Amino acid sequence: MSDGGGEQPQRPAAGAGLQVGRILGVPIVVQPIWFLVVLVIAVSYAPEVRRRVPSIGDGTSYAVSLLFVLLLYGSVLVHEISHVAVAKALGMQVRRVVLQLFGGVSEVVEEQPGKASREYLVAAVGPLTSLLLGGVGLAVEPLFAHGSVARLLAEGFAFANLFVAAFNSLPGLPLDGGRVLRALLWQVTHDKVRGTLVAGWVGRGLAAGLVAVAIVKPAGWGDSTFGALYLVVLAVYMYSSASVAIAQAKVSDVLPRLDIRAMTRRAFPVTAEVPVAEAVRRAREAGARALVVVDGNGKPSGLVSEAAVSALPAQRQPWVSVSDVARPVDTGLVLSTDMDGRALLEAVQVTPATEYLVVDHVGAVCGVLARIDLVAALQAAGLR
């Protein structure tokens, strides 16, 4: 079992799930796959329970195994709550806590510009909490008789939390140790992007190391195919999350250089009934690279899809009106020239589309931003 902890890269990694409650005002969400994971681990651990407690029956062993798994996930939840408590104490926002395949994730909203000291505190508290829980397990273990269920649970609880504390302290994203490393590098270099890139590449290296461990199978693993498979899946998750963090760092470095005006195409206004062929002809003559459908008062009402026009056979274009290949201008499709790069990227992520209407500060139409032009600008500015 692992734990992502801290601040999750801003992507739908955690996925949808069932909200089971709130802690400190933050929703607690359980992914559907969590129930399957709990069942698989409980069934897999039951033979160990019978080996360690020979007097226990088969049916009871499964109940004890399930209780053990729930204790583990309970400690993961406490680990995540520690992240939430520190983040909220520092005035940061937390979207939710998600229990998922590899433990838990606290979706702490990334601050802009943020502070390295805050990230350090939010990240570091997770492994410290797991270390404390492991210490509690070790402290209570001697209170129970050898071969008892209580002793087995205390010992397993201690080992699992100490393992989570150690593993999660490794200095690579998306682990808490990776966020600690990023915060330290950020503090020293005053460059969060550089810190993220270093911690992300270390995370990729750790993921490769997990695959190597799964292949070699250290002494004591026996023929644990499940354990090796789990490590490989965990490695894929870590590599993917580290890659997302690296990509987002590159994007954040590029954003200040984005100029929405420079990317905006000149748009030619046409009324809804104009045939596509005629509208394209007029736009070309005017030197425009986009078409905007307007009403009788000249107010924009639709954005003509370049892809739809290209897909329309030439012989049909004289008989199809532009309104048939246009998308209504909804609020999310209107961008302002006042937007900086970060606001622009957030807007297109919230409302995915191929074209956006660009207006100035008084609402006058400046043109159309095509998504492909935004992607090209990001690549030209250094995002690879």
C-alpha positions as a Markdown table, in Angstrom:
| # | Residue | x | y | z |
|---|---|---|---|---|
| 1 | Met | 0.0 | 0.0 | 0.0 |
| 2 | Ser | 1.3 | 3.5 | -0.9 |
| 3 | Asp | 0.1 | 7.0 | -0.4 |
| 4 | Gly | 0.3 | 9.9 | -2.7 |
| 5 | Gly | -0.5 | 12.5 | -0.1 |
| 6 | Gly | 0.0 | 16.2 | -0.4 |
| 7 | Glu | -0.9 | 18.2 | -3.5 |
| 8 | Gln | -2.0 | 16.1 | -6.5 |
| 9 | Pro | -1.1 | 17.2 | -10.0 |
| 10 | Gln | -4.0 | 19.0 | -11.5 |
| 11 | Arg | -5.5 | 16.3 | -13.6 |
| 12 | Pro | -8.4 | 13.9 | -13.2 |
| 13 | Ala | -6.2 | 11.3 | -11.7 |
| 14 | Ala | -8.3 | 10.6 | -8.7 |
| 15 | Gly | -11.3 | 10.1 | -10.8 |
| 16 | Ala | -15.0 | 10.0 | -9.8 |
| 17 | Gly | -16.1 | 8.2 | -6.7 |
| 18 | Leu | -18.6 | 8.0 | -3.8 |
| 19 | Gln | -18.6 | 10.7 | -1.2 |
| 20 | Val | -18.8 | 9.1 | 2.2 |
| 21 | Gly | -18.5 | 12.2 | 4.4 |
| 22 | Arg | -16.6 | 15.3 | 5.2 |
| 23 | Ile | -13.7 | 16.0 | 7.5 |
| 24 | Leu | -12.7 | 19.6 | 8.3 |
| 25 | Gly | -15.2 | 20.6 | 5.7 |
| 26 | Val | -13.4 | 18.6 | 3.0 |
| 27 | Pro | -15.3 | 15.9 | 1.1 |
| 28 | Ile | -14.0 | 12.3 | 1.6 |
| 29 | Val | -14.4 | 10.4 | -1.7 |
| 30 | Val | -13.9 | 6.6 | -2.2 |
| 31 | Gln | -13.2 | 5.4 | -5.7 |
| 32 | Pro | -15.2 | 2.3 | -6.8 |
| 33 | Ile | -12.0 | 0.3 | -7.3 |
| 34 | Trp | -11.2 | 0.8 | -3.6 |
| 35 | Phe | -13.8 | -1.7 | -2.6 |
| 36 | Leu | -12.2 | -4.3 | -5.0 |
| 37 | Val | -8.8 | -3.6 | -3.6 |
| 38 | Val | -10.0 | -4.0 | 0.0 |
| 39 | Leu | -11.6 | -7.4 | -0.9 |
| 40 | Val | -8.5 | -8.6 | -2.8 |
| 41 | Ile | -6.1 | -7.7 | 0.0 |
| 42 | Ala | -8.4 | -9.1 | 2.7 |
| 43 | Val | -8.6 | -12.5 | 0.8 |
| 44 | Ser | -4.9 | -12.5 | 0.2 |
| 45 | Tyr | -3.9 | -11.8 | 3.8 |
| 46 | Ala | -6.3 | -14.3 | 5.4 |
| 47 | Pro | -3.8 | -17.3 | 5.0 |
| 48 | Glu | -1.2 | -15.2 | 6.9 |
| 49 | Val | -3.7 | -14.6 | 9.6 |
| 50 | Arg | -4.3 | -18.4 | 10.0 |
| 51 | Arg | -0.6 | -19.0 | 10.0 |
| 52 | Arg | 0.1 | -16.4 | 12.7 |
| 53 | Val | -2.9 | -17.3 | 14.8 |
| 54 | Pro | -3.4 | -21.1 | 14.3 |
| 55 | Ser | -6.3 | -21.3 | 16.7 |
| 56 | Ile | -8.5 | -19.1 | 14.5 |
| 57 | Gly | -11.1 | -20.6 | 12.1 |
| 58 | Asp | -11.2 | -20.1 | 8.4 |
| 59 | Gly | -14.3 | -17.8 | 8.4 |
| 60 | Thr | -12.9 | -15.7 | 11.3 |
| 61 | Ser | -9.6 | -15.3 | 9.5 |
| 62 | Tyr | -11.2 | -13.5 | 6.7 |
| 63 | Ala | -13.0 | -11.2 | 9.1 |
| 64 | Val | -9.7 | -10.4 | 10.9 |
| 65 | Ser | -8.0 | -9.9 | 7.5 |
| 66 | Leu | -10.8 | -7.4 | 6.5 |
| 67 | Leu | -10.4 | -5.6 | 9.8 |
| 68 | Phe | -6.7 | -5.3 | 9.2 |
| 69 | Val | -7.2 | -3.8 | 5.8 |
| 70 | Leu | -9.7 | -1.3 | 7.1 |
| 71 | Leu | -7.2 | -0.3 | 9.8 |
| 72 | Leu | -4.6 | 0.3 | 7.2 |
| 73 | Tyr | -6.9 | 2.5 | 5.1 |
| 74 | Gly | -8.0 | 4.2 | 8.3 |
| 75 | Ser | -4.3 | 5.1 | 8.9 |
| 76 | Val | -4.1 | 6.3 | 5.3 |
| 77 | Leu | -7.1 | 8.5 | 5.9 |
| 78 | Val | -5.4 | 10.0 | 9.1 |
| 79 | His | -2.3 | 10.6 | 7.0 |
| 80 | Glu | -4.4 | 12.5 | 4.4 |
| 81 | Ile | -6.2 | 14.5 | 7.1 |
| 82 | Ser | -2.9 | 15.7 | 8.4 |
| 83 | His | -2.2 | 17.2 | 5.0 |
| 84 | Val | -5.6 | 18.8 | 5.0 |
| 85 | Ala | -5.3 | 20.2 | 8.5 |
| 86 | Val | -1.9 | 21.8 | 7.8 |
| 87 | Ala | -3.1 | 23.1 | 4.4 |
| 88 | Lys | -6.2 | 24.7 | 5.8 |
| 89 | Ala | -4.3 | 26.1 | 8.8 |
| 90 | Leu | -2.1 | 27.9 | 6.2 |
| 91 | Gly | -5.1 | 29.3 | 4.4 |
| 92 | Met | -4.9 | 26.9 | 1.4 |
| 93 | Gln | -7.9 | 25.3 | -0.3 |
| 94 | Val | -8.4 | 21.6 | -0.4 |
| 95 | Arg | -10.9 | 20.2 | -3.0 |
| 96 | Arg | -11.3 | 16.7 | -1.5 |
| 97 | Val | -9.5 | 13.6 | -0.1 |
| 98 | Val | -9.8 | 10.5 | -2.3 |
| 99 | Leu | -9.2 | 6.9 | -1.2 |
| 100 | Gln | -8.1 | 5.0 | -4.3 |
| 101 | Leu | -6.0 | 2.1 | -5.6 |
| 102 | Phe | -2.7 | 3.2 | -4.1 |
| 103 | Gly | -3.9 | 4.6 | -0.8 |
| 104 | Gly | -5.0 | 8.2 | -0.6 |
| 105 | Val | -4.7 | 11.6 | -2.3 |
| 106 | Ser | -5.4 | 15.0 | -0.9 |
| 107 | Glu | -6.2 | 17.4 | -3.6 |
| 108 | Val | -4.7 | 20.6 | -2.3 |
| 109 | Val | -5.2 | 23.6 | -4.7 |
| 110 | Glu | -1.9 | 24.8 | -5.9 |
| 111 | Glu | -1.2 | 28.4 | -4.9 |
| 112 | Gln | -0.1 | 31.1 | -7.4 |
| 113 | Pro | 2.6 | 32.1 | -6.9 |
| 114 | Gly | 2.7 | 30.1 | -3.7 |
| 115 | Lys | 5.4 | 29.7 | -1.1 |
| 116 | Ala | 8.0 | 27.0 | -0.8 |
| 117 | Ser | 7.7 | 27.0 | 3.0 |
| 118 | Arg | 4.0 | 26.2 | 2.8 |
| 119 | Glu | 4.5 | 23.3 | 0.4 |
| 120 | Tyr | 7.2 | 21.9 | 2.6 |
| 121 | Leu | 5.0 | 21.9 | 5.7 |
| 122 | Val | 2.0 | 20.4 | 3.9 |
| 123 | Ala | 4.1 | 17.7 | 2.4 |
| 124 | Ala | 6.3 | 16.9 | 5.4 |
| 125 | Val | 3.4 | 16.3 | 7.8 |
| 126 | Gly | 2.2 | 13.2 | 5.9 |
| 127 | Pro | 5.3 | 10.9 | 6.5 |
| 128 | Leu | 5.6 | 12.3 | 10.1 |
| 129 | Thr | 2.0 | 11.3 | 10.7 |
| 130 | Ser | 2.6 | 7.8 | 9.4 |
| 131 | Leu | 5.7 | 7.5 | 11.5 |
| 132 | Leu | 3.7 | 8.5 | 14.6 |
| 133 | Leu | 1.1 | 5.9 | 13.8 |
| 134 | Gly | 3.7 | 3.3 | 13.3 |
| 135 | Gly | 5.2 | 4.2 | 16.7 |
| 136 | Val | 1.8 | 3.9 | 18.3 |
| 137 | Gly | 1.5 | 0.4 | 16.8 |
| 138 | Leu | 4.9 | -0.6 | 18.2 |
| 139 | Ala | 4.1 | 0.8 | 21.6 |
| 140 | Val | 0.9 | -1.2 | 22.0 |
| 141 | Glu | 2.1 | -4.4 | 20.5 |
| 142 | Pro | 3.8 | -5.7 | 23.7 |
| 143 | Leu | 0.5 | -5.3 | 25.6 |
| 144 | Phe | -1.0 | -8.3 | 23.8 |
| 145 | Ala | -0.2 | -12.0 | 24.0 |
| 146 | His | 1.9 | -13.7 | 21.4 |
| 147 | Gly | -0.3 | -15.5 | 18.8 |
| 148 | Ser | -3.3 | -13.3 | 19.6 |
| 149 | Val | -5.3 | -11.4 | 17.0 |
| 150 | Ala | -4.7 | -8.1 | 18.8 |
| 151 | Arg | -0.9 | -8.7 | 18.6 |
| 152 | Leu | -1.1 | -9.5 | 14.9 |
| 153 | Leu | -3.1 | -6.4 | 14.2 |
| 154 | Ala | -0.9 | -4.1 | 16.2 |
| 155 | Glu | 2.3 | -5.6 | 14.6 |
| 156 | Gly | 0.8 | -5.3 | 11.0 |
| 157 | Phe | -0.5 | -1.8 | 11.7 |
| 158 | Ala | 3.0 | -0.7 | 12.9 |
| 159 | Phe | 4.9 | -2.2 | 10.0 |
| 160 | Ala | 2.5 | -0.8 | 7.4 |
| 161 | Asn | 2.6 | 2.7 | 8.7 |
| 162 | Leu | 6.4 | 2.6 | 9.1 |
| 163 | Phe | 6.7 | 1.4 | 5.5 |
| 164 | Val | 4.4 | 4.1 | 4.2 |
| 165 | Ala | 6.4 | 6.7 | 6.1 |
| 166 | Ala | 9.7 | 5.4 | 4.6 |
| 167 | Phe | 8.4 | 4.9 | 1.1 |
| 168 | Asn | 6.5 | 8.2 | 1.0 |
| 169 | Ser | 9.6 | 10.0 | 2.1 |
| 170 | Leu | 11.5 | 9.0 | -1.1 |
| 171 | Pro | 12.5 | 12.3 | -2.9 |
| 172 | Gly | 10.5 | 11.9 | -6.1 |
| 173 | Leu | 7.1 | 13.1 | -7.3 |
| 174 | Pro | 4.3 | 12.3 | -6.7 |
| 175 | Leu | 5.4 | 11.2 | -3.2 |
| 176 | Asp | 5.5 | 13.6 | -0.3 |
| 177 | Gly | 9.2 | 13.3 | -0.3 |
| 178 | Gly | 9.2 | 14.6 | -3.8 |
| 179 | Arg | 7.2 | 17.6 | -2.8 |
| 180 | Val | 9.6 | 18.2 | 0.1 |
| 181 | Leu | 12.5 | 18.0 | -2.4 |
| 182 | Arg | 10.7 | 20.5 | -4.7 |
| 183 | Ala | 10.1 | 22.9 | -1.8 |
| 184 | Leu | 13.7 | 22.8 | -0.8 |
| 185 | Leu | 15.0 | 23.4 | -4.3 |
| 186 | Trp | 12.4 | 26.1 | -4.8 |
| 187 | Gln | 13.5 | 27.8 | -1.6 |
| 188 | Val | 17.2 | 27.7 | -2.6 |
| 189 | Thr | 16.9 | 28.5 | -6.3 |
| 190 | His | 13.7 | 30.6 | -6.1 |
| 191 | Asp | 12.5 | 28.6 | -9.1 |
| 192 | Lys | 9.6 | 26.3 | -8.6 |
| 193 | Val | 9.7 | 25.0 | -12.2 |
| 194 | Arg | 13.3 | 23.8 | -11.8 |
| 195 | Gly | 12.4 | 22.2 | -8.5 |
| 196 | Thr | 9.5 | 20.4 | -10.0 |
| 197 | Leu | 11.5 | 19.2 | -13.0 |
| 198 | Val | 14.2 | 17.7 | -10.7 |
| 199 | Ala | 11.7 | 16.1 | -8.4 |
| 200 | Gly | 9.7 | 14.8 | -11.3 |
| 201 | Trp | 12.7 | 13.1 | -13.0 |
| 202 | Val | 13.7 | 11.6 | -9.6 |
| 203 | Gly | 10.1 | 10.2 | -9.4 |
| 204 | Arg | 10.5 | 8.7 | -12.9 |
| 205 | Gly | 13.7 | 7.1 | -11.7 |
| 206 | Leu | 12.1 | 5.7 | -8.6 |
| 207 | Ala | 9.3 | 4.2 | -10.8 |
| 208 | Ala | 11.9 | 2.5 | -12.9 |
| 209 | Gly | 13.5 | 1.2 | -9.7 |
| 210 | Leu | 10.2 | -0.3 | -8.6 |
| 211 | Val | 9.9 | -2.2 | -11.9 |
| 212 | Ala | 13.4 | -3.6 | -11.3 |
| 213 | Val | 12.5 | -4.7 | -7.8 |
| 214 | Ala | 9.4 | -6.4 | -9.2 |
| 215 | Ile | 11.4 | -8.3 | -11.7 |
| 216 | Val | 14.2 | -9.3 | -9.4 |
| 217 | Lys | 11.8 | -10.3 | -6.5 |
| 218 | Pro | 13.9 | -9.8 | -3.3 |
| 219 | Ala | 14.5 | -12.7 | -0.9 |
| 220 | Gly | 11.4 | -13.4 | 1.2 |
| 221 | Trp | 8.9 | -12.7 | -1.6 |
| 222 | Gly | 8.8 | -16.3 | -2.7 |
| 223 | Asp | 6.4 | -16.6 | -5.7 |
| 224 | Ser | 4.4 | -13.5 | -4.8 |
| 225 | Thr | 3.1 | -12.7 | -8.3 |
| 226 | Phe | 0.5 | -10.4 | -6.8 |
| 227 | Gly | 3.1 | -8.4 | -5.0 |
| 228 | Ala | 5.3 | -8.0 | -8.1 |
| 229 | Leu | 2.3 | -7.0 | -10.2 |
| 230 | Tyr | 1.3 | -4.5 | -7.6 |
| 231 | Leu | 4.7 | -2.9 | -7.7 |
| 232 | Val | 4.6 | -2.7 | -11.5 |
| 233 | Val | 1.2 | -1.0 | -11.5 |
| 234 | Leu | 2.4 | 1.4 | -8.7 |
| 235 | Ala | 5.4 | 2.2 | -10.9 |
| 236 | Val | 3.2 | 3.0 | -13.8 |
| 237 | Tyr | 1.1 | 5.3 | -11.6 |
| 238 | Met | 4.2 | 7.0 | -10.2 |
| 239 | Tyr | 5.8 | 7.5 | -13.6 |
| 240 | Ser | 2.6 | 8.9 | -15.1 |
| 241 | Ser | 2.0 | 11.3 | -12.2 |
| 242 | Ala | 5.7 | 12.5 | -12.3 |
| 243 | Ser | 5.3 | 13.0 | -16.0 |
| 244 | Val | 2.2 | 15.1 | -15.5 |
| 245 | Ala | 4.0 | 17.2 | -12.9 |
| 246 | Ile | 6.9 | 17.8 | -15.4 |
| 247 | Ala | 4.5 | 18.7 | -18.2 |
| 248 | Gln | 2.6 | 21.1 | -15.9 |
| 249 | Ala | 5.9 | 22.7 | -14.8 |
| 250 | Lys | 6.9 | 23.3 | -18.4 |
| 251 | Val | 3.4 | 24.8 | -19.1 |
| 252 | Ser | 3.7 | 27.1 | -16.1 |
| 253 | Asp | 7.1 | 28.3 | -17.4 |
| 254 | Val | 5.6 | 29.0 | -20.8 |
| 255 | Leu | 2.4 | 30.7 | -19.7 |
| 256 | Pro | 3.9 | 34.2 | -19.0 |
| 257 | Arg | 5.1 | 34.4 | -22.6 |
| 258 | Leu | 1.7 | 33.7 | -24.1 |
| 259 | Asp | 0.0 | 36.6 | -25.9 |
| 260 | Ile | -3.6 | 36.0 | -26.7 |
| 261 | Arg | -3.7 | 38.9 | -29.2 |
| 262 | Ala | -0.7 | 37.4 | -31.2 |
| 263 | Met | -2.5 | 34.1 | -31.5 |
| 264 | Thr | -5.9 | 35.5 | -32.5 |
| 265 | Arg | -7.0 | 35.0 | -36.1 |
| 266 | Arg | -8.7 | 37.8 | -37.9 |
| 267 | Ala | -12.4 | 36.8 | -38.2 |
| 268 | Phe | -14.9 | 37.7 | -41.0 |
| 269 | Pro | -18.5 | 38.2 | -39.9 |
| 270 | Val | -21.3 | 36.5 | -41.9 |
| 271 | Thr | -25.0 | 36.1 | -41.4 |
| 272 | Ala | -26.5 | 32.6 | -40.7 |
| 273 | Glu | -28.0 | 32.1 | -44.1 |
| 274 | Val | -24.8 | 32.6 | -46.1 |
| 275 | Pro | -23.6 | 29.4 | -47.9 |
| 276 | Val | -20.3 | 28.0 | -46.7 |
| 277 | Ala | -18.7 | 28.3 | -50.1 |
| 278 | Glu | -19.6 | 32.0 | -50.3 |
| 279 | Ala | -18.5 | 32.7 | -46.7 |
| 280 | Val | -15.1 | 31.1 | -47.3 |
| 281 | Arg | -14.6 | 33.1 | -50.5 |
| 282 | Arg | -15.4 | 36.4 | -48.7 |
| 283 | Ala | -13.1 | 35.5 | -45.8 |
| 284 | Arg | -10.2 | 34.7 | -48.2 |
| 285 | Glu | -10.7 | 37.9 | -50.1 |
| 286 | Ala | -10.6 | 39.9 | -46.8 |
| 287 | Gly | -7.5 | 38.1 | -45.6 |
| 288 | Ala | -9.4 | 36.5 | -42.7 |
| 289 | Arg | -8.7 | 33.0 | -41.4 |
| 290 | Ala | -11.9 | 32.5 | -39.3 |
| 291 | Leu | -15.7 | 33.0 | -39.7 |
| 292 | Val | -18.1 | 34.4 | -37.1 |
| 293 | Val | -21.9 | 34.1 | -37.5 |
| 294 | Val | -23.6 | 37.4 | -36.6 |
| 295 | Asp | -27.2 | 38.4 | -36.2 |
| 296 | Gly | -28.9 | 41.4 | -37.9 |
| 297 | Asn | -27.4 | 43.7 | -35.4 |
| 298 | Gly | -23.9 | 42.4 | -35.9 |
| 299 | Lys | -23.8 | 40.6 | -32.6 |
| 300 | Pro | -21.8 | 37.3 | -32.7 |
| 301 | Ser | -24.1 | 34.2 | -32.4 |
| 302 | Gly | -21.9 | 31.4 | -33.6 |
| 303 | Leu | -18.4 | 30.2 | -34.4 |
| 304 | Val | -17.8 | 28.3 | -37.6 |
| 305 | Ser | -15.9 | 25.2 | -37.1 |
| 306 | Glu | -12.8 | 25.0 | -39.4 |
| 307 | Ala | -12.8 | 21.2 | -39.0 |
| 308 | Ala | -16.5 | 21.0 | -40.1 |
| 309 | Val | -15.9 | 23.2 | -43.1 |
| 310 | Ser | -12.8 | 21.1 | -44.1 |
| 311 | Ala | -14.9 | 17.9 | -43.8 |
| 312 | Leu | -17.7 | 19.2 | -45.9 |
| 313 | Pro | -17.3 | 18.1 | -49.6 |
| 314 | Ala | -16.7 | 21.0 | -52.0 |
| 315 | Gln | -19.7 | 20.2 | -54.1 |
| 316 | Arg | -22.0 | 20.6 | -51.0 |
| 317 | Gln | -20.5 | 23.8 | -49.7 |
| 318 | Pro | -22.7 | 26.1 | -51.9 |
| 319 | Trp | -25.8 | 24.4 | -50.5 |
| 320 | Val | -25.0 | 24.3 | -46.8 |
| 321 | Ser | -25.4 | 27.5 | -44.7 |
| 322 | Val | -22.7 | 28.5 | -42.2 |
| 323 | Ser | -25.2 | 28.1 | -39.4 |
| 324 | Asp | -25.1 | 24.3 | -40.0 |
| 325 | Val | -21.3 | 24.2 | -39.3 |
| 326 | Ala | -21.3 | 26.7 | -36.4 |
| 327 | Arg | -21.3 | 26.3 | -32.7 |
| 328 | Pro | -23.4 | 28.7 | -30.6 |
| 329 | Val | -21.3 | 31.3 | -28.7 |
| 330 | Asp | -21.7 | 30.2 | -25.2 |
| 331 | Thr | -20.2 | 32.1 | -22.2 |
| 332 | Gly | -17.3 | 29.6 | -22.0 |
| 333 | Leu | -16.3 | 30.2 | -25.6 |
| 334 | Val | -15.7 | 33.9 | -25.1 |
| 335 | Leu | -12.1 | 34.9 | -24.1 |
| 336 | Ser | -10.8 | 38.4 | -23.3 |
| 337 | Thr | -7.7 | 40.0 | -24.5 |
| 338 | Asp | -7.1 | 40.9 | -20.8 |
| 339 | Met | -6.4 | 37.3 | -19.9 |
| 340 | Asp | -2.9 | 36.3 | -19.0 |
| 341 | Gly | -1.5 | 32.9 | -20.0 |
| 342 | Arg | -2.6 | 31.1 | -16.9 |
| 343 | Ala | -6.2 | 32.4 | -17.1 |
| 344 | Leu | -6.3 | 31.5 | -20.8 |
| 345 | Leu | -5.2 | 27.9 | -20.2 |
| 346 | Glu | -7.7 | 27.5 | -17.4 |
| 347 | Ala | -10.5 | 28.8 | -19.6 |
| 348 | Val | -9.9 | 26.4 | -22.5 |
| 349 | Gln | -9.5 | 23.5 | -20.0 |
| 350 | Val | -12.9 | 24.3 | -18.4 |
| 351 | Thr | -14.6 | 24.6 | -21.8 |
| 352 | Pro | -12.9 | 22.4 | -24.5 |
| 353 | Ala | -13.5 | 23.6 | -28.0 |
| 354 | Thr | -11.8 | 24.0 | -31.3 |
| 355 | Glu | -12.5 | 27.8 | -31.7 |
| 356 | Tyr | -13.0 | 30.6 | -29.2 |
| 357 | Leu | -14.3 | 34.1 | -29.7 |
| 358 | Val | -11.8 | 36.8 | -28.5 |
| 359 | Val | -13.1 | 40.2 | -27.4 |
| 360 | Asp | -11.4 | 43.2 | -25.9 |
| 361 | His | -12.2 | 45.0 | -22.6 |
| 362 | Val | -15.3 | 46.7 | -24.0 |
| 363 | Gly | -16.6 | 43.5 | -25.6 |
| 364 | Ala | -15.7 | 44.3 | -29.2 |
| 365 | Val | -14.8 | 41.3 | -31.3 |
| 366 | Cys | -11.1 | 41.0 | -32.0 |
| 367 | Gly | -11.1 | 37.6 | -33.7 |
| 368 | Val | -11.0 | 33.9 | -33.1 |
| 369 | Leu | -8.5 | 31.8 | -31.2 |
| 370 | Ala | -8.2 | 28.3 | -32.6 |
| 371 | Arg | -7.1 | 25.6 | -30.2 |
| 372 | Ile | -4.4 | 24.4 | -32.7 |
| 373 | Asp | -2.9 | 27.8 | -32.6 |
| 374 | Leu | -2.7 | 27.8 | -28.8 |
| 375 | Val | -1.0 | 24.4 | -28.9 |
| 376 | Ala | 1.4 | 25.6 | -31.5 |
| 377 | Ala | 2.3 | 28.7 | -29.4 |
| 378 | Leu | 2.9 | 26.5 | -26.4 |
| 379 | Gln | 5.3 | 24.3 | -28.4 |
| 380 | Ala | 7.0 | 27.2 | -30.0 |
| 381 | Ala | 7.6 | 28.8 | -26.5 |
| 382 | Gly | 9.4 | 25.7 | -25.3 |
| 383 | Leu | 6.9 | 23.1 | -24.3 |
| 384 | Arg | 7.9 | 19.7 | -25.6 |
